[in-house]
Amino acid sequence: MKIDKVSGGHVTQSRLDQAPKKALESNKAKTNAQPQLDLNATAIEQAQAEMQSLADVDMVKVEKVRDALAKGELILDTQALSKAVLQFHTGHD
């Protein structure tokens, strides 16, 4: 069965009626998304600024460990260290 017409009269098709609704919906979506992006960007910028002020290595702690090793106060378990390195790089024991 083929339908050529809509029964009951002529149905107008207007894209003008649909376009403004879509435009308003997309503008509303953009408006809602923008503040969240600004918040995230601000938080990222703050975190980056804080990280830049930190030292890459805690040299005071490094010196304490180095001195303790030199004095024999800290014993280095080379087997445990090698096992930890292998586990870290291979993902298993």
Secondary structure, DSSP 8 states (H G I E B T S, - for coil): ----S-TTS-----HHHHHHHHHHHHHHHHHHHHHHHHHHHHHHHHHHHHHHHS-SS-HHHHHHHHHHHHHTSS---HHHHHHHHHHHHHS--
